Amino acid sequence: MLFFTILLITSTAVAQQTKAEKIKAYLEHANQLGLFNGNLLVVDHGEVVYKAAIGYADASKQTPLTTAYRFHMGSIAKEFDAVGLMVLQEQGKLSLDDKVSKFFPELPDWAGKISIKNLLQYTSGLPEVKYQTVHGDADNWKDLKALQQLDFEPGSKYAYNNNNTFMRRQIIEKVTGMPIKNFIEQKLLKPYGINNGIVDPTDADTLIAKSFNDQGKQDVLEYPIMGWTCLNLDDFYTWAQCLQKFSIINPTSTRDIITPVEPGKQSGLGTGSMNGNQLIRHVHDGIAMRYQALEVTDGPKNRTIILLTNNRHDNVYELGNTIEAILDDKPYRQAMRSVAEELQKHPDINSGSQVLSFYQNLKAQKPGEYDFTNENTLNEIGYSYLSRNQVTDAITIFEYNVKLFPKSGNVYDSLGEAFNKHGDKKNALLNYKKSLKLDPGNTEAKDIIAKLEQ
């Protein structure tokens, strides 16, 4: 019996070690390709599978990262004001049904229509922050006091923007009498053992990873609005556990800020789902400057994946999905460079035919280094041309993509859209019909076909 127990423990340890080795190899390969510079924590079934700092703390590439470094998390920091509002509601100091005008009667009449719940669900109708002219909370207040009309009636539509976040933080400051920085650090971080968390750090603060681009340009820490929390891996994991175990707010409050107004949208905690009083899944990503972060929690598996990078490549979901595949013993592929990102380094390429020539040469020269297996590669490039009204160039790219992926309804849909924008209704109809045949669930294509046939 003892022999089999030892054998089971040893087999489990070897399997776990194998997963750790796979994750390590995957991320180090991504780092070698210039696709990941940052910190990572992987916890599965309550045990740390892998924890590492890979790359450098700043653009000089002289200081290696350590797991003690704190990172900006972008929109994930919005969780703290969302949770803060729920704490205050549980304390009876406010209600999600309260209108903004209750706290700020000096604002125009629209403040009487927007509830705190609207702010948490991004259905307020407030416009986006004017980033070109707003350089602090005072600037943004000035804009809001001058705002006469909302973009839409509160509750009627969804628009994800930071004026909702700004107003949430201002309400917290009004109710508590504390600056948002002090409230988060003193009420939401330190009481729960998050001792290294910092809000709105400056360049003078230590152990702050500095974000930079591939050309070695480092970002300056500037904030159009205040209240952005930065954490290291351990503190981030503690925060994720607090949410999962309802240590700060109860399940009812958690459900209010994890459930979006409709599928595919964001709420105060990003996205997620609950079953009764159990958190099933919680996913949130964030971007700020060249920082990017991702947190994935799977409640039933007691799993948490945290990715923090200071050299953004818009691939954190790809990295996270691969790590989950490794943990679940599913197939996965190695990280590859983006053709679209490489194309951005060549501003002299300005036509569809030049794009295809570049793509074909890259494929012939570096077949294992760039991703040529994904239809979205050329699709995204085609749409970038379509958005600039270079419609014939977009058609050239989409047509080639159809040849590469003839069984994809999506690529025919894109080509149909380009022909439609070009005024070629015949070819638009032809390609939308091909798309619908390959993807019968494409209801948008059905509607467009009906209009074109009329």
GITA-V904065 format. One line per field, one symbol per residue. ss: DSSP state (h for helix, s for strand, l for the rest). phi: phi as a letter, one per 30 degrees, with the letter a starting at -180 (. if undefined). burial: 1 if it has 24 or more other C-alpha atoms within 12 Angstrom, else 0. A space follows every 10 residues. Layout:
ss->???
phi->???
burial->???
This chain:
ss->lhhhhhhhhh hhhhhhhhhh hhhhhhhhhh hhlllllsss ssssllssss sssslsllll lllsllllls sslhhhhhhh hhhhhhhhhh llllllllsh hhhlllllhh hhllshhhhh hlllllllll llllllhhhh hhhhhhllll llllllllll lhhhhhhhhh hhhhhhlllh hhhhhhhhhh hhlllllssl lllllllsll lslllllsll llllllllss slhhhhhhhh hhhhllllll hhhhhhhhll llllllslls sssssllsss ssssssssll ssssssssll llsssssssl lllllhhhhh hhhhhhhlll llllllslhh hhhlllllll lhhhhhhhhh hhhhhlllls lllllhhhhh hhhhhhhlll hhhhhhhhhh hhhhllllhh hhhhhhhhhh hhllhhhhhh hhhhhhhhll llhhhhhhhh hhhl
phi->.deddddddd dddddddddd dddedddddd dddicablcb bbcbhicdda bacbjbdadd hccddbdddc bdchdddddd dddeddeddd dicabdddde ddcbdddeee ddcccddedd chbdiddded ddccbldddd eedddddcbd dadejdbbbd addddededd dedddcicee edddddccce dcicdcdbch dcddddhcdc dacdcidcdc dbbdbcjcdc bceddddddd deddchdcbd edddddcccd daeiccbeci blabbiccdd abbababahc dabbbbccee chcbbbcbbc bdbhbddddd dddddddchc dabddbdcdd dddddbdddb bddddddddd dddddbdccc dcccddeddd dedddddcic dddddedddd ddddbdccdd dddddddddd ddicddddde ddddddddbd dddddedded dddd
burial->0000000000 0000010011 0111011111 1001111111 1111000111 1111111110 1000111111 1111111111 1111111110 0001110111 0111001001 1111111111 1111111110 0000001001 1011000001 0001100111 1111111111 1110110011 1111111110 0101111111 1000001111 1111000110 1011111111 1111111111 1111010111 1111111111 1000111111 1111000011 1111111111 1111111110 0111111111 1111111111 1111011000 0011111111 1110000001 1100110110 0000000011 1100111111 1111110000 1111111111 1100100111 1111111111 1000001111 1111110000 0000100110 0100
